[in-house]
Amino acid sequence: MSETNTPPAPKLLLVEDDQNFGNVLRDFLANVHDFDVTLATDGLAGFEAYRKGTWDLCIFDVMMPRLSGFELAKKVRENDTQTPIIFLTAKAMKEDILNGFEIGADDYITKPFNSDELLARINVILRRSATPVDPKEEQTEFEFGQFHFNFPLRILTHTNAKGEESKEKLSPKEAQLLRLFAIHKNNVLSRSEALTKIWGEDNYFTARSMDVFVTKLRKYMKPDEQIEIVNIHGNGFQLLIKGEGASA
C-alpha cells in the first residue's frame, strides 16, 4: 500500500481581541479550509505566540489592548521581513492604510468583510510566497557606488572619499524596495513588479505608498552624485549608477 505525502497545512497566527469573532474566524479557516490556526486575543499574547512558532502568515487586528496590531507588526519586523502580515481593521482611513504598508504589511482588509474575500487574499499571498525564487532574488548584500546595503539587517552604509562612514537603518518597506532596485540596478524595475512583489497588489493606495518610499530612497542616495533613481515614464524606475552599464 503506497503512501501519499500530504504537505503540512499552512500555519496561520491570528491575533484578534474580539474572542467571539476570533473563534468564528479561526473555525472558518481551520475547520472549513484546513489551515493550522493559532488564535491569540491581545497584542502581547500574539507576540509571545509569534516568538514560539514558525508561521506561514500572520493576521493582526489593528485595535487591540496591550499591543496594537501596528505595534505588534513593528516588533515582528525588527528581525523578520519575510513572514507575510495581513491587517484587519474597522478603520478605512488612507493614512492608516499607508501606515500599515509602511510598517511592512502585505495586505489590509477593513471590517466588516466577507470571509471568502479574506480567504482569497490569504491564498494569493501563500501562493506568492511558495513561488520558486530566482537566484538573484536570494542575494542579501549589495554594493553600488559608495554604498553597501545589508538587506537582512536593513542597514545602508555610505563611505565617502575620505573613508568616513554613515549608516541608515531602513524601514522594512524601504529595505524591500531598495533591494529590488539593487537587484535590477541600471535596468528598469517596472512599477507593477515592485507593487506586486512588495505590496501584493497594484492599486491607488499601494502606488501612493511606493511613491513615498521612492522619495525617501532618493534622499538616502544624495551623498553619492553618481547614483540616481530615475523615473521611466509609463514603466517604472531605474537605479542608475553612472559609468556602469546595465547588469546582466
N, C-alpha and C positions, 0 to 999 in steps of 0.2 A: 504493500500500500504506500503510494507516494505521498509526500507531504508538500504542501504549498507554503512558500514563505510569504506570509502576510506582513506588509510593512507596519510598524507601530503607528498607532493613532497619533496625529499631531497633538502636542501638548500646549494647551492654552492657559494662561493665567488671567483670570477675570477678577478685577478689583472694583466692587460696586457696593456702596454703603446702604442702599435700599435692599434689605435682606430678601424681601418677597420678590422683587424684580430680579435680583441676582439669582435666586433659586430657579425662577422660571427660565431665565436666560441660560443658566448652566444646564438645566434639564433639556432644553431645546437643543443645545449644542452637543451634549454628551449622549443623551438617550435616543434622540432622533437622528443625529448626524455623526455619532461615533467619535467625537473628539474626546481627548483626555483633558478634562477641565478641572482646574482648582479655583475655588472661589474664596476671596478674602473680602472682608466687609469694611475696611478702612485703609487709608494710605500706608500707615506704618505696618499693619499686618501684611499688606500687599508687598511691601519692600522685603519683609522677613521671608515671605514665601518665595519671592524672586531670588533671593540670595541662596535659598536651599535647593533650588531646582534648575533645570535646563529647559528653556521654553522655545517653542517654535513661533509663538506670537503672544503679545500681551494686549489686553483690552482694559483701559483705565477710564473710570468715570472721572470727570474733572472736579466736581464739587464734592469733597469728602472731608471728614474730620481727621485730625492728627497730621495727615499729609494730603494736600490736594493732588489730583491727578497730574497737574503740571509739575509740582514739586517732586512727586514720585518719579516721573519720567526724567527729570533732571538728574536725580540720583542714579537711575539706571544708566543714563547716557554718559555718566562720568567715566565708565570703564567699558561700556557696551554700546557700540554704534551699529550693531548688526541686527539684533532681535527686533522684529517689526512691532510697532506700537500703534494701536487704534484708540483714539479718544472718543468717549461718549459724553455728550453734554446737552443740557437743556438750553444753553446759551448759543445763539447763532450770530453773534457779533463778528464782523470782519476782523477786528483786532484780535479777538480770542482765537479765531481760526488761524490767522497768520502767526500768532504767538505759539500755538500748538505745533505748527510746522517748523518754526524756528527752533524749538526745543528738540525736535527730532521725530515728530510723528510721521507715520506712513499714511495715515488716513484719519478722518474726523467725521463723525456722524452725529447728527443732532436728534434729540428726543422730542417727541415720540418718533420711533422709526419702525419700519416693517422688519421683523426678524429675518425674513428671506433676503432683504437688502443687506443686512449685516453679514449673513452667511455668504452672499455673493462676494462681498468685499474681502472677507477672510480668505475665501478660496483663491481670489485673484492674487492676494499678497503671498499666500503659501506657494502658489504655482511659480510666481516670480522668484521667490527665494530658492526654489528647487531647480531653477534653470541652470544647466551646466555653465561654468564660469570660464570665460576666455582667459588664457594665461596672463595676459596683460592686466586683466581685472584683479589678479591676485597680488599685484605689486603694492607694497605698502610704504616705501620710501622713495622720494623723488628729489632730483637735483635739476634746477632750471635757473639760469642766470646766477645771481648772487644768493639764491635761496636754497635751503634744504627743508623738505617737508616730511615730517614723520606722521603718517596718517593715523596709526593706532593711538598715538598719544595726542594727536591733533595739535602738534607744535610746529609752527612755521618759524624758521630761523633765518635771519638775514645777516650776512657777513659783508661789511663794506671793504673798500680798497685798503683801509688801514688794518684790517683784520678784526675790527670791533664787531661784536655780535649783539643782536637784539632779537628777542623772541616774542611771539604772539601765541596765545592759547585760543584756538578757533572753536566756535560752537560746532555741534555735530553736523548741522546742515552746511555751514561754511566749509568744514573739512571734506564732506562728501562731494561738494561741488568743485572744490579746488582739486581734489583727486581726479575727477573726471576731466577737468581742464588739463591736468598734468599728463594723464594717460593719452590725451588727444593733442598734446602741445604742437603748435604750428599747423594743426589741422582743424577743420571746423567741427565743433561739437553742436549738434542740432539741438534746438530748444526742446523739441519733442522728446528726444532721447534723454536729456537731462531731467525733464519733468517726470517722465515715466519711471526712470530708474531711482530717483531720489524721493519724489513726492507721490509716486504711484499713479498719477493721472495728470492729464494736460487740460487745465481749465483756468478760468479767470483768477481764482484765488491762488492757485499754485504758481501761475505765471507772475502774478504780482509779487508773491513771496520770493521767487527766483530773482527777479529784478533787484530786490532789496539786497540779496546776498551778493549779486554780481557787483553792485556798487561798493559793498564792504570789501570784497576781494580786491577791487581796483585800488582802494586806499592802502591795503597791505602791500601792493606791488609798487607803490610810488617810489620807494627808496632806490629802485633799480630802473634807470631810464631806458634800459634795453628791453624791458618787458612791458607788454600792453595787452589788455583784454579788449579785443576788438568786436564790435557789433557787425555781424554779417547779415545784411538786410534780408528779411524774409526767410532766414535759415536758422541762425543761432549765433554762436560766439566762437572766438578763437583766442587761445592763449599764445600770443605771438612773441617769440624770442628773436629779436633782431640779430641777423648774422647767422642764424641757423635755418636749415631747410626743413621741410615737412618731415615728420617722423614716419617710419615705416608702419 
